[in-house]
């Protein structure tokens, strides 16, 4: 499992960073969209360490 930082849209103009653990970028984005809604993941980055 890798650690991913997601930038997600919460509400009108509000965003947040969250951390998820996933095997690849597609899984990370899918987890974020499952939690926050389809289209809410604005960006994602794999974290080292």
C-alpha positions as CSV (number, residue, x, y, z in Angstrom):
1,X,0.0,0.0,0.0
2,X,1.1,3.5,-0.8
3,X,0.1,6.8,0.9
4,X,-1.7,9.3,-1.2
5,X,-2.6,12.9,-0.4
6,X,-5.9,14.0,-2.0
7,X,-7.1,17.5,-2.6
8,X,-10.9,17.4,-2.4
9,X,-13.8,19.8,-2.8
10,X,-16.0,19.8,0.3
11,X,-18.6,22.5,-0.5
12,X,-18.9,25.8,-2.4
13,X,-15.3,27.0,-2.6
14,X,-14.2,24.9,0.4
15,X,-11.4,22.3,-0.1
16,X,-9.3,20.1,2.1
17,X,-6.3,17.7,1.9
18,X,-6.8,14.2,3.1
19,X,-4.6,11.1,3.2
20,X,-5.7,7.6,1.9
21,X,-3.8,4.3,1.6
22,X,-4.2,2.6,-1.8
23,X,-2.2,0.4,-4.2
24,X,-2.3,2.9,-7.1
25,X,-3.5,6.3,-8.3
26,X,-6.8,4.9,-9.6
27,X,-7.7,3.3,-6.3
28,X,-6.7,6.4,-4.4
29,X,-9.0,8.6,-6.6
30,X,-11.8,6.0,-6.3
31,X,-11.6,6.0,-2.5
32,X,-11.7,9.8,-2.4
33,X,-14.7,9.9,-4.7
34,X,-16.5,7.2,-2.7
35,X,-16.0,9.4,0.5
36,X,-16.6,12.8,-0.9
37,X,-18.7,12.3,-4.1
38,X,-18.0,11.8,-7.8
39,X,-15.9,14.6,-9.2
40,X,-14.8,15.9,-5.9
41,X,-11.1,14.8,-6.1
42,X,-9.3,17.8,-7.6
43,X,-5.8,16.4,-7.4
44,X,-3.8,13.6,-5.9
45,X,-0.1,13.0,-5.1
46,X,1.8,10.0,-3.9
47,X,3.7,10.6,-0.7
48,X,7.1,9.1,-0.1
49,X,8.1,7.6,3.2
